[in-house]
Amino acid sequence: ISKHQRLHSIDLNMAAGERAASTAVGAAAALITAAAAGALHLAATRRLSARLAEQKLAERRGRIRGEGKLRTLMKEEQQRRDAAAVGAAEAASSSSDGKDAAGGDADGKGATAKTTSSNNNHDMLLRCIGTVVSPFTKRMGTPRQGALAPHSRAYVQLTVPVQTVEGFELYSHAWILFSFHANTDTPDSRKTKIRPPRAPKGTKVGMLATRSPHRPNSIGLSLVKVAGVDAAKKRLHIAALDLVNGTPVYDIKPCVPWDVPGHHDSAPLSVPDWVSQEDALRSVDFTPEARASLERLVDRGKLAPLYTPENGGLDGAMKTIGEVLAQDPRAATHRGSVGQTEPYRMIFAEVRVEFVVERDGVRVLGAELMDFDGAVFVDGVPLSREGGIAEAEAKAGITEP
C-alpha cells in the first residue's frame, strides 16, 4: 500500500472517530438534558402536590371553622326561639287565667277552647342537670354502644343538688337521657331515611328505626354501669359508656329488671341481622413504644382524673382504647381495609393514638400528648387547630361517622 493510501486511511479513521466521539457527546448531553428535565419535572410535581395538599388542608380548616361558627349561631338562634316560646306560653297562660277568673262562657265553651289550645302544643323545654366528663373527645373514637367498651370510665358532673342521686349506688345500671350535642346536621333536616354503616350496601331504613344520632330531636338514651357517687364533688361515676365528652344530660333513671326484654314474659329480643353481626377485629396489640408512651402520660396525670396510677389507669386506658379500636372506628369508606401505608389516628382524652389495621388485628404504634391551644371548640368538642387536629385527620383520611 502506498504512503498516500495509508495517509488517506488514517484520515478516514480519524474522521470516523471524531464522528463517533461527537455522537457519544451528543448522546451524553441528551441524557444529561433529559435527566435535568426529569428532575425539574419531579420537583415541579412535588411542589404542585405540596401546594394541593396545603390548599386541601386550608379548605378543611375553613370548613371546620365555618361549621363551628354555624353551629354556634344555630344554637343561639334555637335558644332565642325557646325563650320566645316560653314567653308566649306564659302570656297565653296569663290571658287564659284572666278569662277564667272573669267566668268564661256560661256554657263552658271558654274552658273547652283553652284545653284544646293547650293540648295542641306539646313541645318540651328540657333543663340540663349535668355534663358528662369522658375520655371520648370526638365522635370518631367514641364506642357505638357502651357495652362494647366495658372498661371505659366517665362521670356526670351534676348541676342539680347531689341529694337527687342518693341511693343510686344500690343500682348496677342506669339510663341516661342526653343530647347529641356534637351533631353536625341542622335541627330542621328533612331526611327521613339513612344508610346504617354496618348494614348491607344499599340498605336504607327509617331514621327512627336505627340508633343514629341524627334524629328529629337530637335526644339519646344510653345504658351505662353505675360505678359510684361522689357526693363531695357532685359526681355520678359511670362505666361502659358511649358518650362524648361534654355531653349535656337531661335525666338519669335507674335500670330495673323490667327494662330487660324477656324478664317477665320470656319474649326474646329481636333485631335485624346487620345489628347483631359480630364484626369486631381479632386483636389489638400495643407496641412496646406505644405502651411506654401511654404509661408516661398516665404517670404525668395527663389522663386524670379518669385514668391515674392510683386507679390502675394504664391498664384501664389500654383496655378502653383496645375495645374502641376492636370495633374499627375508621370511616365507613376505610372500614374493612388492611395494609395501609399511613397510620390512622384517634383522639383519646388529650392523647393522639396512632394505629394500623392488619389482617390479624390492630397494632397501636404510638400515643402522644396533643396541644389544643388554638383549637376551635363548640360545646366542648375540638373541631380544628393550626398544626394539629386537622392535619392528623387529613393525613389519616378520617371523617366523623
Secondary structure, DSSP 8 states (H G I E B T S, - for coil): --HHHHHHHHHHHHHHHHHHHHHHHHHHHHHHHHHHHHHHHHHHHHHHHHHHHHHHHHHHHHHHHHHHHHHHHHHHHHHHHHHHHHHHHHHHHHHHHHHHHHT--TTSHHHHHHHHHHHT---------EEEE-S--SSTTS-SSGGG-TT-EEEEEESS-GGGGTTGGG-SEEEEEEE-TT--S-TT----EE--TTS-TT--EEGGGS--S-SSS-EEEEEEEEEEEETTTTEEEEES----TT-EEEEEEE--GGGSTTTTT-------HHHH-----S-EEE-HHHHHHHHHHHHTTTTTTTS-GGGTHHHHHHHHHHHHHHT--S-TTTTT----SS-EEEEETTEEEEEEEETTEEEEEEEEE---TT-EEETTEEEE-TTTHHHHHHHHT----
